[in-house]
Amino acid sequence: MIPEIKTKRLILNAFNLSDAGTVTKLLKNKKIYENTINIPFPYKKKDAQKWISEHPSLFLNSKAVTFAIRFKDILIGAIDIRLEMNHLRGEIGYWIGFKYWNKGYCSEAAAAVIKYAFEELKLNKIHAQHMAHNVASGFVMQKCGMEYEGYLKQHYVKQGKFIDSVMYGITKESYKKLNT
């Protein structure tokens, strides 16, 4: 079972198929689409149902752990860590519903998932990347102790345009130093 993580304000836990409607409403905002690589637009309920139904298998096969981000039992976003267990590393990705932006929820969730990844999954490194124009996502990574690792020019194609990507990472050793 996907674990539950509690933070000061949030509960991170498994998605249920009953969350599909809320996921669909949150992801209908084009601003989220413009700042993510893998979320389609327009987003449909069948997309949410398919995505949610994949989570248990990915978790059981040690491929990914996907958490719903809930504030006072209200679904506000998602965060996952895609695992590369043969290298003891994981890549974090996240999105938050637009009306919940700039409240620190994403940083709080990311810090909790990083802690879980190092302490429970025994990973050695966590990394993340964001589109160069999405500087807010970079701030989330920095707040969690991640360090700048590189700039990838024209790394993605979205809507026929090349998009640069900025890389961040943190090792277990660096994490321990920050949290002692």
Backbone torsions as a table, in degrees:
resi	resn	phi	psi	omega
1	MET	NA	141.2	175.4
2	ILE	-65.4	127.5	-175.7
3	PRO	-70.6	167.8	173.9
4	GLU	-110.1	133.7	178.4
5	ILE	-121.3	130.4	177.1
6	LYS	-110.8	136.3	174.7
7	THR	-116.5	-172.2	179.9
8	LYS	-56.3	-42.6	-176.4
9	ARG	-118.4	-13.1	-168.2
10	LEU	-120.9	159.7	167.5
11	ILE	-122.9	125.3	174.3
12	LEU	-106.6	121.7	-179.0
13	ASN	-152.9	-175.5	-177.1
14	ALA	-70.4	147.5	169.7
15	PHE	-76.3	150.9	171.1
16	ASN	-117.1	155.2	177.3
17	LEU	-57.6	-26.5	177.7
18	SER	-67.1	-13.6	176.6
19	ASP	-81.2	-8.6	-173.4
20	ALA	-57.4	-40.4	-179.9
21	GLY	-63.5	-44.0	179.4
22	THR	-67.0	-42.7	177.2
23	VAL	-56.7	-45.3	-179.5
24	THR	-60.3	-45.5	179.5
25	LYS	-62.9	-43.3	-179.2
26	LEU	-64.8	-37.9	-175.4
27	LEU	-89.3	3.6	174.6
28	LYS	-77.3	-8.9	179.1
29	ASN	-80.2	121.7	-175.6
30	LYS	-63.9	-23.3	179.2
31	LYS	-62.0	-35.1	178.1
32	ILE	-69.8	-45.1	177.0
33	TYR	-56.0	-43.2	-176.7
34	GLU	-66.3	-18.7	-176.8
35	ASN	-111.3	9.2	178.8
36	THR	-130.5	158.0	-179.1
37	ILE	-93.1	-41.9	-167.8
38	ASN	-101.0	4.4	-179.4
39	ILE	-97.1	121.5	-179.2
40	PRO	-74.4	163.4	174.9
41	PHE	-143.4	132.6	-2.4
42	PRO	-71.1	149.6	-178.6
43	TYR	-91.8	131.3	-176.2
44	LYS	-115.3	159.7	-178.8
45	LYS	-59.3	-36.8	179.1
46	LYS	-64.5	-30.8	175.2
47	ASP	-63.9	-44.5	179.7
48	ALA	-64.6	-43.7	-179.5
49	GLN	-62.4	-43.6	178.8
50	LYS	-63.3	-46.6	-179.3
51	TRP	-60.2	-48.2	-179.7
52	ILE	-64.1	-39.2	-177.8
53	SER	-67.1	-19.4	179.5
54	GLU	-81.3	-20.2	-173.1
55	HIS	-58.7	-48.3	-177.8
56	PRO	-59.4	-42.7	-179.7
57	SER	-65.0	-42.2	178.3
58	LEU	-62.0	-39.7	178.8
59	PHE	-67.0	-48.3	-178.1
60	LEU	-62.5	-29.5	-179.7
61	ASN	-95.7	13.7	178.7
62	SER	53.8	39.4	178.4
63	LYS	-100.8	-33.0	-178.6
64	ALA	-166.5	154.0	170.8
65	VAL	-124.1	119.2	-178.6
66	THR	-114.0	127.2	-178.8
67	PHE	-114.7	139.2	165.0
68	ALA	-76.7	139.9	173.8
69	ILE	-101.2	119.0	-177.8
70	ARG	-122.3	134.6	174.1
71	PHE	-115.5	116.4	-176.9
72	LYS	50.7	47.3	179.4
73	ASP	65.9	10.4	176.6
74	ILE	-100.5	124.1	177.4
75	LEU	-68.6	122.3	-178.0
76	ILE	-121.0	-9.6	-178.9
77	GLY	173.8	-164.4	-178.5
78	ALA	-146.3	152.1	173.7
79	ILE	-144.7	138.5	177.1
80	ASP	-136.3	164.4	171.4
81	ILE	-129.9	115.8	177.9
82	ARG	-87.7	124.7	-168.5
83	LEU	-96.8	141.0	170.4
84	GLU	-125.8	78.2	-171.4
85	MET	-64.6	-27.9	178.2
86	ASN	-66.4	-18.2	176.8
87	HIS	-115.3	4.1	-178.9
88	LEU	51.9	47.3	177.6
89	ARG	-139.4	164.7	178.7
90	GLY	-147.5	153.8	178.1
91	GLU	-113.8	124.5	179.3
92	ILE	-89.4	140.6	172.0
93	GLY	-139.1	152.5	-176.6
94	TYR	-157.7	160.3	168.5
95	TRP	-150.5	150.4	179.3
96	ILE	-130.6	139.1	175.8
97	GLY	-55.8	141.2	-171.7
98	PHE	-53.9	-41.1	-176.8
99	LYS	-70.6	-6.9	178.9
100	TYR	-105.6	5.4	179.6
101	TRP	-66.9	154.4	173.1
102	ASN	63.5	32.3	177.0
103	LYS	-120.4	3.2	178.2
104	GLY	82.8	3.9	-177.8
105	TYR	-64.5	-41.0	-177.0
106	CYS	-67.4	-41.8	178.0
107	SER	-62.8	-41.4	179.6
108	GLU	-64.3	-43.3	178.7
109	ALA	-67.1	-42.8	-179.0
110	ALA	-63.6	-42.0	178.1
111	ALA	-60.7	-40.0	179.6
112	ALA	-67.5	-39.6	179.9
113	VAL	-70.4	-36.6	176.2
114	ILE	-62.4	-45.7	177.6
115	LYS	-59.0	-47.2	178.2
116	TYR	-58.3	-43.9	-177.2
117	ALA	-63.8	-41.7	179.9
118	PHE	-76.4	-43.9	-173.1
119	GLU	-84.4	-36.1	-176.8
120	GLU	-99.9	-43.5	-179.0
121	LEU	-85.3	-12.0	178.1
122	LYS	60.8	36.4	177.2
123	LEU	-76.2	159.3	178.6
124	ASN	-101.3	-24.2	-177.8
125	LYS	-148.1	143.1	173.2
126	ILE	-122.1	135.2	176.8
127	HIS	-133.7	164.1	179.6
128	ALA	-156.6	162.3	176.1
129	GLN	-145.3	156.1	176.7
130	HIS	-139.4	155.5	174.3
131	MET	-63.6	140.3	-174.5
132	ALA	-55.5	-33.5	-178.6
133	HIS	-76.1	-12.3	-177.6
134	ASN	-97.9	69.7	-175.2
135	VAL	-64.9	-28.0	179.1
136	ALA	-59.5	-37.5	178.5
137	SER	-65.6	-36.9	175.6
138	GLY	-63.2	-37.5	176.7
139	PHE	-63.1	-38.4	176.7
140	VAL	-58.6	-47.6	-179.0
141	MET	-61.7	-43.5	179.4
142	GLN	-64.3	-41.4	179.4
143	LYS	-60.9	-27.1	-179.2
144	CYS	-89.0	6.8	177.4
145	GLY	90.2	3.4	179.0
146	MET	-73.0	147.1	-179.9
147	GLU	-110.1	147.5	177.1
148	TYR	-60.1	131.7	-180.0
149	GLU	-121.9	-15.4	178.1
150	GLY	163.9	168.6	-178.0
151	TYR	-125.9	121.0	-178.0
152	LEU	-105.9	109.5	-177.8
153	LYS	-73.6	135.5	175.5
154	GLN	48.8	46.4	-174.2
155	HIS	-77.9	-29.6	-179.7
156	TYR	-125.4	159.9	170.2
157	VAL	-119.4	127.3	178.1
158	LYS	-138.7	125.3	-178.4
159	GLN	52.3	39.8	177.1
160	GLY	76.7	5.5	179.8
161	LYS	-116.0	144.1	176.4
162	PHE	-80.5	138.3	-176.6
163	ILE	-122.3	129.8	175.1
164	ASP	-78.9	152.7	-179.0
165	SER	-128.0	142.2	179.4
166	VAL	-112.8	131.5	-174.6
167	MET	-105.5	139.5	174.3
168	TYR	-133.0	157.1	177.1
169	GLY	-159.9	163.5	175.0
170	ILE	-147.0	135.8	176.7
171	THR	-95.4	163.6	177.3
172	LYS	-59.3	-40.1	179.7
173	GLU	-60.8	-46.0	178.4
174	SER	-65.9	-38.8	178.7
175	TYR	-61.5	-44.1	179.7
176	LYS	-62.7	-40.7	178.7
177	LYS	-62.3	-40.1	-179.4
178	LEU	-71.7	-24.3	-172.6
179	ASN	-114.7	26.9	175.6
180	THR	-113.5	NA	NA
